[in-house]
Amino acid sequence: MAKRKRSIELVDKNIHYDVEEGIVKVVRFDPNTMTVDVNVHVKDQKVRAERIRFAQLPKNIKILVRPL
């Protein structure tokens, strides 16, 4: 059975990008499922937490997260 990797906390790196709704801040990366937990903020208020696929991130954010 394959060994599971630990998720990588990214809160301290302060990685974020802009979308139509507001700002998306990256919280954690899970290399097992290749997903990223993000918080969506509108006008400096946390609106919701989401889990999105790594492939859906903008290219410049993928470089910062960069799974090993």
C-alpha angles and dihedrals in degrees: 000000000000120000114247118233123224120250116255118235111221102174093104092054090062095219113177142151137191126253133171092270097048135276127342116208119197113228109171142354122217110201092190094065097019091235133135126214111219138177118221114214127193117189093347093306123113106241104176146337119237140179114222134175119264089235091062093062119102114262095248090054092048089058091055095047094040109167115228 
